[in-house]
Amino acid sequence: MIPDQPGPATPSAADKFDDEQYPAYTMGRAADMLGTTQGFLRSLDEAGLITPQRSTGGHRRYSRHQLRLAARARELVDNGTAVDAACRIITLEDQLHEAQRRTTELPTRD
């Protein structure tokens, strides 16, 4: 008889914080970390750049990945780019990066 195989380990709290996509930051904390306002974060949500998860109480929660996108948006806005245009630029940059990543993974022909 084969003993029961253990199931997948439940991620610990520390594992969740290592996850780039884990929504660990409240809106207030995220705004403080970025040196911006909560309204700016809401504008990025409205523009479709980032979509924070919601806590059971309905509060926005942000991941580290989303904070990096917001930081890039803030950099562009601080340099005079409109929020909507900044969001489009970041989206296009991400698409380009993904296309470049895929290209490097393609098998080469000899």
Rosetta blueprint (number, residue, H / E / L):
1 M L
2 I L
3 P L
4 D L
5 Q L
6 P L
7 G L
8 P L
9 A L
10 T L
11 P L
12 S L
13 A H
14 A H
15 D H
16 K H
17 F H
18 D H
19 D L
20 E L
21 Q L
22 Y L
23 P L
24 A L
25 Y E
26 T E
27 M H
28 G H
29 R H
30 A H
31 A H
32 D H
33 M H
34 L H
35 G L
36 T L
37 T L
38 Q H
39 G H
40 F H
41 L H
42 R H
43 S H
44 L H
45 D H
46 E H
47 A L
48 G L
49 L L
50 I L
51 T L
52 P L
53 Q E
54 R E
55 S L
56 T L
57 G L
58 G L
59 H L
60 R E
61 R E
62 Y E
63 S L
64 R H
65 H H
66 Q H
67 L H
68 R H
69 L H
70 A H
71 A H
72 R H
73 A H
74 R H
75 E H
76 L H
77 V H
78 D H
79 N L
80 G L
81 T L
82 A L
83 V H
84 D H
85 A H
86 A H
87 C H
88 R H
89 I H
90 I H
91 T H
92 L H
93 E H
94 D H
95 Q H
96 L H
97 H H
98 E H
99 A H
100 Q H
101 R H
102 R H
103 T H
104 T H
105 E H
106 L L
107 P L
108 T L
109 R L
110 D L
